Amino acid sequence: MKKVYSDKSKETTEVYNFTDNLDVFDFTVRTHNVLQAAGVRYIGELTKCTEKFLRKFKHMGDKGIDEIKEKLLLFGLSLKNEDNFKNYIREEQKRENILAEINMMKVLLWELWEESHGKIDKKEWNQLKKEIIKEMRK
């Protein structure tokens, strides 16, 4: 854990270090220098900062914030946000539901294949699969 200092507000916040250095983002010199001066050196530290907190850094403006957001997005990351956790939970639930549906479809298709093996031709089998998939999507 590390304390990050904001020049403008004279506040500090605690953030966690992750192993990847911010150099992997290839920030512009200005953004890089602002983050270095503020003590933000790792990806994990940056993802624990809110946009509001970053704006308190001396010389951090809209362009720097936008650049940071874009670079984080390239890595599938984002700045800390109240809605991030809620969105993460929603996305995980969606993934779990989709995986459950896929597994159900696999089981159903396997059972149908075992029952009909040799009794229907390939064209009929493909049509049956399409109908099952269509039914599962409803």
C-alpha positions as CSV (number, residue, x, y, z in Angstrom):
1,M,0.0,0.0,0.0
2,K,1.2,3.5,-0.9
3,K,0.1,7.0,-0.1
4,V,-0.6,9.2,-3.2
5,Y,-0.3,12.9,-2.6
6,S,-2.3,15.6,-4.4
7,D,-0.6,19.0,-4.7
8,K,-3.8,21.0,-5.2
9,S,-5.9,19.6,-2.3
10,K,-3.1,18.6,0.1
11,E,-4.9,15.3,0.5
12,T,-3.5,11.8,0.4
13,T,-5.2,8.6,-0.4
14,E,-4.0,5.0,0.0
15,V,-3.8,2.8,-3.1
16,Y,-2.5,-0.7,-3.7
17,N,0.6,-1.4,-5.8
18,F,0.2,-3.9,-8.7
19,T,3.3,-5.2,-10.4
20,D,2.9,-3.6,-13.8
21,N,4.5,-0.2,-14.2
22,L,2.7,2.7,-15.9
23,D,5.4,2.7,-18.6
24,V,3.4,0.0,-20.5
25,F,0.8,2.6,-21.3
26,D,3.2,4.9,-23.2
27,F,1.6,8.1,-21.9
28,T,2.5,11.5,-23.3
29,V,5.4,13.1,-21.5
30,R,3.1,15.6,-19.7
31,T,0.7,12.9,-18.4
32,H,3.5,10.7,-17.4
33,N,5.3,13.5,-15.5
34,V,2.1,14.5,-13.7
35,L,1.5,11.0,-12.5
36,Q,5.1,10.5,-11.5
37,A,5.1,13.7,-9.6
38,A,1.9,12.7,-7.8
39,G,3.5,9.3,-6.9
40,V,1.4,7.2,-9.2
41,R,3.7,4.6,-10.7
42,Y,1.7,1.4,-11.1
43,I,-1.4,0.3,-12.9
44,G,-3.0,-0.8,-9.7
45,E,-2.5,2.6,-8.2
46,L,-4.1,4.3,-11.2
47,T,-7.1,2.1,-11.2
48,K,-7.8,3.0,-7.6
49,C,-8.0,6.7,-8.4
50,T,-11.2,8.4,-9.3
51,E,-11.4,11.0,-12.0
52,K,-12.2,13.6,-9.4
53,F,-9.0,12.7,-7.5
54,L,-6.8,12.8,-10.6
55,R,-8.1,16.3,-11.4
56,K,-6.6,17.5,-8.2
57,F,-3.1,16.8,-9.4
58,K,-1.2,19.8,-10.5
59,H,-1.2,20.2,-14.3
60,M,-3.8,17.4,-14.8
61,G,-6.4,18.5,-17.3
62,D,-9.1,17.1,-19.5
63,K,-6.7,15.9,-22.1
64,G,-4.7,14.0,-19.5
65,I,-7.8,12.4,-18.0
66,D,-9.1,11.4,-21.5
67,E,-5.7,9.9,-22.3
68,I,-5.6,7.9,-19.1
69,K,-9.1,6.6,-19.6
70,E,-8.3,5.6,-23.2
71,K,-5.1,3.7,-22.2
72,L,-6.8,1.9,-19.3
73,L,-9.7,0.9,-21.6
74,L,-7.1,-0.7,-24.0
75,F,-6.2,-3.0,-21.1
76,G,-9.9,-3.6,-20.1
77,L,-9.5,-1.4,-17.1
78,S,-11.0,1.9,-15.9
79,L,-10.7,4.5,-13.2
80,K,-12.4,3.8,-9.9
81,N,-16.1,4.7,-10.1
82,E,-19.1,4.0,-7.9
83,D,-20.9,2.3,-10.8
84,N,-17.9,0.1,-11.8
85,F,-18.7,-2.6,-9.2
86,K,-22.4,-2.7,-10.0
87,N,-21.6,-3.0,-13.7
88,Y,-19.0,-5.7,-13.0
89,I,-21.6,-7.8,-11.1
90,R,-24.2,-7.3,-13.8
91,E,-21.7,-8.5,-16.5
92,E,-20.6,-11.5,-14.4
93,Q,-24.3,-12.5,-14.0
94,K,-24.8,-12.2,-17.7
95,R,-21.7,-14.4,-18.4
96,E,-22.9,-17.0,-16.0
97,N,-26.4,-17.1,-17.5
98,I,-24.9,-17.4,-21.0
99,L,-22.6,-20.2,-19.9
100,A,-25.5,-22.0,-18.2
101,E,-27.6,-21.8,-21.4
102,I,-24.7,-23.1,-23.5
103,N,-24.2,-26.0,-21.2
104,M,-27.9,-26.8,-21.3
105,M,-27.9,-26.6,-25.1
106,K,-24.9,-29.0,-25.2
107,V,-26.6,-31.5,-23.0
108,L,-29.8,-31.3,-25.0
109,L,-28.0,-31.7,-28.3
110,W,-26.0,-34.6,-27.0
111,E,-29.1,-36.4,-25.9
112,L,-30.9,-35.7,-29.2
113,W,-27.9,-37.0,-31.1
114,E,-27.8,-40.2,-29.1
115,E,-31.5,-40.8,-29.6
116,S,-31.4,-40.0,-33.3
117,H,-28.0,-41.3,-34.4
118,G,-28.4,-43.1,-37.6
119,K,-32.1,-42.3,-37.8
120,I,-31.9,-38.9,-39.4
121,D,-29.6,-37.4,-42.1
122,K,-27.2,-34.6,-41.7
123,K,-29.6,-32.0,-43.2
124,E,-32.3,-32.9,-40.7
125,W,-29.8,-32.9,-37.8
126,N,-28.6,-29.4,-38.7
127,Q,-32.2,-28.1,-39.0
128,L,-33.0,-29.6,-35.5
129,K,-29.9,-27.9,-34.0
130,K,-31.0,-24.5,-35.5
131,E,-34.5,-24.9,-34.0
132,I,-33.1,-25.8,-30.6
133,I,-30.7,-22.8,-30.6
134,K,-33.6,-20.5,-31.7
135,E,-35.7,-21.9,-28.9
136,M,-32.9,-21.3,-26.3
137,R,-32.6,-17.7,-27.3
138,K,-36.2,-16.9,-26.5
